[in-house]
Amino acid sequence: MELDPEQVRPSITRLRRAHGQLAAVIRMLEEGRDCEEVVTQLAAVSKALDRAGYTIIASGLRQCLADEDGEVDLARLEKLFLSLA
């Protein structure tokens, strides 16, 4: 089962932003930039990834894990959710 494209659009936007931020972190490290600046940008990347993951969970994880009868395997749901923690 696929996620609804309209529901994942905000996650895609966040992931694209994180992609750019990660490229900036790599560039900063290569240029020998200040440690505090690098860590600040790295924290922004981490937060963007977390938010994208949680948005996907909120919008469609239940849909992804439902079986043919519409029942959700709670153990699988918990395991997947905790993988983001």
ChimeraX commands (.cxc) that place a marker at each C-alpha (Angstrom):
marker #1 position 0.00,0.00,0.00 radius 0.5
marker #1 position 1.30,3.44,-0.90 radius 0.5
marker #1 position 1.07,6.59,1.16 radius 0.5
marker #1 position -1.19,9.36,-0.09 radius 0.5
marker #1 position 1.04,11.82,-2.00 radius 0.5
marker #1 position -0.78,14.81,-0.49 radius 0.5
marker #1 position -0.13,13.51,3.02 radius 0.5
marker #1 position 3.60,12.95,2.47 radius 0.5
marker #1 position 4.25,16.23,0.64 radius 0.5
marker #1 position 5.26,18.05,3.88 radius 0.5
marker #1 position 7.70,15.23,4.68 radius 0.5
marker #1 position 9.22,15.44,1.23 radius 0.5
marker #1 position 9.69,19.19,1.69 radius 0.5
marker #1 position 11.39,18.62,5.05 radius 0.5
marker #1 position 13.63,15.90,3.61 radius 0.5
marker #1 position 14.68,18.15,0.73 radius 0.5
marker #1 position 15.53,20.87,3.25 radius 0.5
marker #1 position 17.50,18.36,5.34 radius 0.5
marker #1 position 19.34,17.25,2.22 radius 0.5
marker #1 position 20.48,20.82,1.60 radius 0.5
marker #1 position 21.40,21.31,5.24 radius 0.5
marker #1 position 23.43,18.11,5.26 radius 0.5
marker #1 position 25.31,19.23,2.15 radius 0.5
marker #1 position 26.04,22.49,3.97 radius 0.5
marker #1 position 27.37,20.59,7.01 radius 0.5
marker #1 position 29.71,18.56,4.80 radius 0.5
marker #1 position 30.90,21.72,3.07 radius 0.5
marker #1 position 31.45,23.43,6.44 radius 0.5
marker #1 position 33.53,20.52,7.68 radius 0.5
marker #1 position 35.60,20.52,4.50 radius 0.5
marker #1 position 36.20,24.26,4.89 radius 0.5
marker #1 position 37.22,23.89,8.54 radius 0.5
marker #1 position 34.38,26.07,9.83 radius 0.5
marker #1 position 33.75,26.78,13.50 radius 0.5
marker #1 position 32.62,23.76,15.51 radius 0.5
marker #1 position 29.63,25.57,17.00 radius 0.5
marker #1 position 28.30,26.48,13.56 radius 0.5
marker #1 position 28.70,22.89,12.35 radius 0.5
marker #1 position 26.93,21.45,15.37 radius 0.5
marker #1 position 24.09,23.96,15.02 radius 0.5
marker #1 position 23.54,22.96,11.39 radius 0.5
marker #1 position 23.84,19.27,12.23 radius 0.5
marker #1 position 21.14,19.69,14.89 radius 0.5
marker #1 position 18.90,21.33,12.27 radius 0.5
marker #1 position 19.40,18.35,9.95 radius 0.5
marker #1 position 18.56,15.94,12.73 radius 0.5
marker #1 position 15.41,17.83,13.66 radius 0.5
marker #1 position 14.26,17.97,10.02 radius 0.5
marker #1 position 14.71,14.20,9.68 radius 0.5
marker #1 position 12.85,13.55,12.93 radius 0.5
marker #1 position 9.95,15.79,11.92 radius 0.5
marker #1 position 9.70,14.11,8.52 radius 0.5
marker #1 position 9.60,10.70,10.17 radius 0.5
marker #1 position 6.97,11.71,12.69 radius 0.5
marker #1 position 4.88,13.32,9.97 radius 0.5
marker #1 position 4.93,10.09,7.99 radius 0.5
marker #1 position 3.91,8.17,11.10 radius 0.5
marker #1 position 1.10,10.58,11.84 radius 0.5
marker #1 position -0.24,10.55,8.30 radius 0.5
marker #1 position 0.09,7.02,7.11 radius 0.5
marker #1 position 1.86,4.43,9.21 radius 0.5
marker #1 position -1.37,2.82,10.32 radius 0.5
marker #1 position -2.35,2.53,6.66 radius 0.5
marker #1 position 1.03,0.91,5.85 radius 0.5
marker #1 position 0.79,-1.73,8.56 radius 0.5
marker #1 position -2.85,-2.72,8.17 radius 0.5
marker #1 position -3.52,-6.24,6.95 radius 0.5
marker #1 position -6.25,-7.29,4.53 radius 0.5
marker #1 position -8.86,-7.05,7.30 radius 0.5
marker #1 position -7.79,-3.55,8.28 radius 0.5
marker #1 position -6.28,-4.80,11.55 radius 0.5
marker #1 position -2.99,-3.25,12.66 radius 0.5
marker #1 position -0.21,-5.36,14.17 radius 0.5
marker #1 position 0.52,-3.25,17.24 radius 0.5
marker #1 position 3.88,-4.92,17.84 radius 0.5
marker #1 position 5.03,-3.98,14.32 radius 0.5
marker #1 position 3.67,-0.47,14.79 radius 0.5
marker #1 position 5.54,-0.04,18.08 radius 0.5
marker #1 position 8.78,-1.45,16.62 radius 0.5
marker #1 position 8.64,0.88,13.64 radius 0.5
marker #1 position 7.79,3.89,15.80 radius 0.5
marker #1 position 10.63,3.15,18.22 radius 0.5
marker #1 position 13.09,2.86,15.34 radius 0.5
marker #1 position 12.77,6.65,15.03 radius 0.5
marker #1 position 13.51,7.26,18.70 radius 0.5
marker link #1:1,2 radius 0.2
marker link #1:2,3 radius 0.2
marker link #1:3,4 radius 0.2
marker link #1:4,5 radius 0.2
marker link #1:5,6 radius 0.2
marker link #1:6,7 radius 0.2
marker link #1:7,8 radius 0.2
marker link #1:8,9 radius 0.2
marker link #1:9,10 radius 0.2
marker link #1:10,11 radius 0.2
marker link #1:11,12 radius 0.2
marker link #1:12,13 radius 0.2
marker link #1:13,14 radius 0.2
marker link #1:14,15 radius 0.2
marker link #1:15,16 radius 0.2
marker link #1:16,17 radius 0.2
marker link #1:17,18 radius 0.2
marker link #1:18,19 radius 0.2
marker link #1:19,20 radius 0.2
marker link #1:20,21 radius 0.2
marker link #1:21,22 radius 0.2
marker link #1:22,23 radius 0.2
marker link #1:23,24 radius 0.2
marker link #1:24,25 radius 0.2
marker link #1:25,26 radius 0.2
marker link #1:26,27 radius 0.2
marker link #1:27,28 radius 0.2
marker link #1:28,29 radius 0.2
marker link #1:29,30 radius 0.2
marker link #1:30,31 radius 0.2
marker link #1:31,32 radius 0.2
marker link #1:32,33 radius 0.2
marker link #1:33,34 radius 0.2
marker link #1:34,35 radius 0.2
marker link #1:35,36 radius 0.2
marker link #1:36,37 radius 0.2
marker link #1:37,38 radius 0.2
marker link #1:38,39 radius 0.2
marker link #1:39,40 radius 0.2
marker link #1:40,41 radius 0.2
marker link #1:41,42 radius 0.2
marker link #1:42,43 radius 0.2
marker link #1:43,44 radius 0.2
marker link #1:44,45 radius 0.2
marker link #1:45,46 radius 0.2
marker link #1:46,47 radius 0.2
marker link #1:47,48 radius 0.2
marker link #1:48,49 radius 0.2
marker link #1:49,50 radius 0.2
marker link #1:50,51 radius 0.2
marker link #1:51,52 radius 0.2
marker link #1:52,53 radius 0.2
marker link #1:53,54 radius 0.2
marker link #1:54,55 radius 0.2
marker link #1:55,56 radius 0.2
marker link #1:56,57 radius 0.2
marker link #1:57,58 radius 0.2
marker link #1:58,59 radius 0.2
marker link #1:59,60 radius 0.2
marker link #1:60,61 radius 0.2
marker link #1:61,62 radius 0.2
marker link #1:62,63 radius 0.2
marker link #1:63,64 radius 0.2
marker link #1:64,65 radius 0.2
marker link #1:65,66 radius 0.2
marker link #1:66,67 radius 0.2
marker link #1:67,68 radius 0.2
marker link #1:68,69 radius 0.2
marker link #1:69,70 radius 0.2
marker link #1:70,71 radius 0.2
marker link #1:71,72 radius 0.2
marker link #1:72,73 radius 0.2
marker link #1:73,74 radius 0.2
marker link #1:74,75 radius 0.2
marker link #1:75,76 radius 0.2
marker link #1:76,77 radius 0.2
marker link #1:77,78 radius 0.2
marker link #1:78,79 radius 0.2
marker link #1:79,80 radius 0.2
marker link #1:80,81 radius 0.2
marker link #1:81,82 radius 0.2
marker link #1:82,83 radius 0.2
marker link #1:83,84 radius 0.2
marker link #1:84,85 radius 0.2
view
